[in-house]
Amino acid sequence: MSIELSEQISAMETTLGSIEAVLDLPALRAKAADLEAQASAPDLWDDQVRAQSVTSQLSFVQGEIRRADGLRSRLNDLPVLIELAESEQDDAAMAEALKEADDLAKSIAELEVRTLLSGEYDAREALVTIRSEAGGVDAADWAEMLLRMYSRYCERHNWPMEVYETSYAEEAGIKSATFAVHAPYAYGTLSVEQGTHRLVRISPFDNQGRRQTSFAGVEVIPVIAQTESVDIPEDDLRIDVYRSSGPGGQGVNTTDSAVRITHIPSGIVVSCQNERSQLQNRATAMVVLQAKLLERRRQEEQATLDALKGDNSGSWGNQMRSYVLHPYQMVKDLRTEFETGNTTAVLDGEIDEFIESGIRWRLQSGSRS
């Protein structure tokens, strides 16, 4: 075995050992056993909220244990695969072993980043809203490009993504879109994407081929737990129903099933049009509104604490990343300084390194969105 490969395995061993210590696998196994006992109780579903909480926690804890155990098993097997390939002088087997080493290193690094997510809401699912900002039709097109980028990212990680509402722009692109990411730690992971994303390119909508700078904003908030709620008086709500529509105003529904809810005191507006039933859309829209109101309350409480501490620093989320497609190719995070020239890959959802560097940066700087 080469010195380089030996050092790589040794580094993975050290990192995985640290991860296992942070996860506290014995405690996780004890928690899983306790949750299994609760889940097997005959009266579990007498309280549906508690039952769903127990089963959800059990599924997540079992998944964490399987993931850590799987990485440990693969790491233990790796030297055997390499030794076997070397003893038989099998180039194909050696290539496969080297690929496994690289894949394993990436998987361990991903789990290491997970252990850095220790914020109050980091383990939650995420609600993401993308809005076009300055830049006219280019900004609307840019917002749609970002929606595709996050869709592809979720696909790569097998994270279920559910689009609740899309507001299409008149000429091209979207004015806004709201979607949920149904995966543990989706909020903690994607929260570092919050802020303004800037695109510089030759505008495909300018017949003179001029360079255009456009902006889109990304908002990421945690999905509320079923035990959480905000008391919202009916008088504070204005509820409108309308017919769902797609690009160009073409109807995608023959009934007024889409729902728009305006929270009058705050001015927050949420919409949902992905379900056939008006009642289902209203229920989903209320979930989004509850999450946004809870996030607003959290931010107000944090602002009060920051004022008491004398923290006058602005939000780190604004102007967080620049994507340049002309006159050169570059995507650069303005907080971490991480950059790449492979803009095509980034726009196709390969943003793991940006997210990882963002999480590490946030931990080191003590910043939260």
GIJO-V448920 format. One record per residue. N is the residue number from 1. RES is the residue in one small letter. PHI is phi as a letter, one per 30 degrees, with the letter a starting at -180 (NA if undefined). OMEGA is omega in degrees with one decimal (* if undefined). Layout:
n: [N:N]
res: [RES:RES]
phi: [PHI:PHI]
omega: [OMEGA:OMEGA]
//
This chain:
n: [1:2:3:4:5:6:7:8:9:10:11:12:13:14:15:16:17:18:19:20:21:22:23:24:25:26:27:28:29:30:31:32:33:34:35:36:37:38:39:40:41:42:43:44:45:46:47:48:49:50:51:52:53:54:55:56:57:58:59:60:61:62:63:64:65:66:67:68:69:70:71:72:73:74:75:76:77:78:79:80:81:82:83:84:85:86:87:88:89:90:91:92:93:94:95:96:97:98:99:100:101:102:103:104:105:106:107:108:109:110:111:112:113:114:115:116:117:118:119:120:121:122:123:124:125:126:127:128:129:130:131:132:133:134:135:136:137:138:139:140:141:142:143:144:145:146:147:148:149:150:151:152:153:154:155:156:157:158:159:160:161:162:163:164:165:166:167:168:169:170:171:172:173:174:175:176:177:178:179:180:181:182:183:184:185:186:187:188:189:190:191:192:193:194:195:196:197:198:199:200:201:202:203:204:205:206:207:208:209:210:211:212:213:214:215:216:217:218:219:220:221:222:223:224:225:226:227:228:229:230:231:232:233:234:235:236:237:238:239:240:241:242:243:244:245:246:247:248:249:250:251:252:253:254:255:256:257:258:259:260:261:262:263:264:265:266:267:268:269:270:271:272:273:274:275:276:277:278:279:280:281:282:283:284:285:286:287:288:289:290:291:292:293:294:295:296:297:298:299:300:301:302:303:304:305:306:307:308:309:310:311:312:313:314:315:316:317:318:319:320:321:322:323:324:325:326:327:328:329:330:331:332:333:334:335:336:337:338:339:340:341:342:343:344:345:346:347:348:349:350:351:352:353:354:355:356:357:358:359:360:361:362:363:364:365:366:367:368:369]
res: [m:s:i:e:l:s:e:q:i:s:a:m:e:t:t:l:g:s:i:e:a:v:l:d:l:p:a:l:r:a:k:a:a:d:l:e:a:q:a:s:a:p:d:l:w:d:d:q:v:r:a:q:s:v:t:s:q:l:s:f:v:q:g:e:i:r:r:a:d:g:l:r:s:r:l:n:d:l:p:v:l:i:e:l:a:e:s:e:q:d:d:a:a:m:a:e:a:l:k:e:a:d:d:l:a:k:s:i:a:e:l:e:v:r:t:l:l:s:g:e:y:d:a:r:e:a:l:v:t:i:r:s:e:a:g:g:v:d:a:a:d:w:a:e:m:l:l:r:m:y:s:r:y:c:e:r:h:n:w:p:m:e:v:y:e:t:s:y:a:e:e:a:g:i:k:s:a:t:f:a:v:h:a:p:y:a:y:g:t:l:s:v:e:q:g:t:h:r:l:v:r:i:s:p:f:d:n:q:g:r:r:q:t:s:f:a:g:v:e:v:i:p:v:i:a:q:t:e:s:v:d:i:p:e:d:d:l:r:i:d:v:y:r:s:s:g:p:g:g:q:g:v:n:t:t:d:s:a:v:r:i:t:h:i:p:s:g:i:v:v:s:c:q:n:e:r:s:q:l:q:n:r:a:t:a:m:v:v:l:q:a:k:l:l:e:r:r:r:q:e:e:q:a:t:l:d:a:l:k:g:d:n:s:g:s:w:g:n:q:m:r:s:y:v:l:h:p:y:q:m:v:k:d:l:r:t:e:f:e:t:g:n:t:t:a:v:l:d:g:e:i:d:e:f:i:e:s:g:i:r:w:r:l:q:s:g:s:r:s]
phi: [NA:d:d:d:d:d:d:d:d:d:d:d:d:d:d:d:d:d:d:d:d:d:d:h:e:e:d:d:d:d:d:d:d:d:d:d:d:d:d:d:d:d:c:e:d:d:c:d:d:d:d:d:d:d:d:d:d:d:d:d:d:d:d:d:d:d:d:d:d:d:d:d:d:d:d:d:d:e:d:d:d:d:d:d:d:d:d:c:h:c:d:d:d:d:d:d:d:d:d:d:d:d:d:d:d:d:d:d:d:d:d:d:d:e:d:d:d:b:d:e:c:e:d:d:d:b:c:c:b:c:b:d:b:d:k:i:d:d:d:d:d:d:d:d:d:d:e:d:e:d:d:d:d:d:d:d:c:h:c:d:b:b:d:d:a:b:c:d:d:d:d:a:i:b:d:a:a:b:b:c:c:c:a:e:i:d:d:e:d:d:d:d:d:d:k:c:c:c:c:b:a:d:d:d:c:c:d:c:i:d:d:b:c:b:b:b:c:c:c:b:b:d:d:d:d:d:d:c:a:c:d:c:d:e:d:d:c:c:c:c:c:a:d:e:b:c:e:i:i:d:d:c:b:c:b:d:c:d:b:b:c:c:d:d:d:c:i:d:b:b:b:b:b:d:c:d:c:d:d:d:d:d:d:d:d:d:d:d:d:e:d:d:d:d:d:d:d:d:d:d:d:d:d:d:d:d:d:d:d:i:d:c:d:d:d:d:d:d:h:c:b:b:c:c:c:a:d:b:c:a:c:b:d:d:c:c:i:d:b:b:c:d:d:d:d:d:d:c:j:d:c:e:d:d:d:d:d:d:d:d:d:d:d:d:d:i:d:b:d]
omega: [-178.2:178.9:-178.9:-179.2:178.1:178.8:178.6:179.7:179.3:179.3:177.8:178.4:179.8:-177.8:-179.0:176.9:178.1:179.3:-179.6:178.8:180.0:179.7:-177.3:-175.5:176.6:178.5:178.2:179.9:177.3:178.5:178.8:179.6:179.1:179.4:176.8:178.3:178.5:-177.2:-178.7:179.5:-176.2:-178.5:-175.4:-172.5:171.3:175.7:-171.5:-179.8:179.0:-179.1:-179.9:178.0:-179.0:-177.7:178.3:178.4:-179.1:179.8:-178.6:-178.4:177.7:178.2:178.3:179.9:179.0:-177.5:-179.8:179.3:179.2:178.1:178.7:179.5:179.6:-179.6:177.2:-177.8:-172.3:179.5:178.8:178.7:-179.0:-179.8:179.6:179.8:-180.0:-177.0:-179.7:-178.5:-177.8:-177.1:-179.2:178.6:178.8:178.1:178.6:179.1:178.9:176.9:177.4:178.7:179.4:179.6:-179.4:178.4:178.8:-179.3:178.7:178.3:178.6:179.9:177.6:178.3:178.3:-178.2:177.8:-178.4:-176.4:178.5:-175.3:-174.9:-171.2:-176.1:-175.0:166.0:-173.3:168.6:-175.8:174.8:176.5:179.3:172.4:-179.5:-176.4:177.0:174.5:-176.1:176.9:179.4:177.6:177.5:179.1:178.0:178.8:176.1:177.9:177.2:177.6:-179.0:179.9:176.0:179.8:177.6:179.9:177.4:-178.3:-177.7:-178.3:176.2:176.9:-178.9:-177.1:179.6:-178.6:-175.4:174.6:177.0:-175.0:175.3:-173.8:-174.1:-179.4:174.8:-176.7:171.7:179.9:174.2:176.5:178.8:176.9:174.6:-173.8:178.8:175.7:179.1:176.8:-179.9:-179.2:-179.2:-172.7:-178.1:178.7:177.5:-176.7:177.6:-178.1:178.4:-174.4:179.0:174.5:-178.6:168.9:-174.9:175.2:-178.3:180.0:-176.2:176.4:175.9:-179.6:178.0:-176.3:172.6:-178.8:-172.2:173.1:-179.0:177.5:176.4:179.8:178.8:-179.7:172.8:-177.3:174.1:-177.0:179.3:-179.7:175.7:173.3:179.5:-177.4:176.6:180.0:-178.0:179.7:-175.4:167.8:-175.2:178.7:174.1:-177.7:-178.4:177.3:180.0:179.2:179.8:177.6:177.5:-178.9:-178.1:175.2:-176.9:-177.7:178.4:178.5:-174.6:179.5:-175.7:174.9:-179.5:176.5:174.0:-168.2:-178.1:-176.2:-176.1:179.1:178.6:176.2:-179.3:173.0:-178.1:-173.3:-179.2:177.2:-174.4:176.4:179.6:178.7:178.9:178.9:179.8:179.6:179.3:178.4:176.5:179.4:179.7:177.9:-179.1:-178.9:179.0:176.4:178.3:178.2:178.9:-179.9:-179.0:177.8:178.0:178.8:178.9:177.9:178.3:-179.9:179.4:178.2:180.0:-177.0:-179.4:-178.2:-179.0:179.7:179.2:-179.8:-172.1:-175.5:180.0:-172.0:-178.9:179.9:178.7:-178.6:178.5:178.7:11.6:176.0:-178.3:-178.6:168.5:-175.5:173.7:-173.5:178.5:-173.9:-175.7:176.9:-178.0:176.0:176.3:-177.7:-176.2:-179.4:179.8:-179.5:-178.4:174.9:172.8:179.6:-176.2:-176.9:-176.8:176.0:-179.8:179.8:-179.5:178.1:179.3:179.6:179.0:-178.8:-179.8:-177.3:-176.1:-178.7:-178.3:172.7:176.8:*]
//
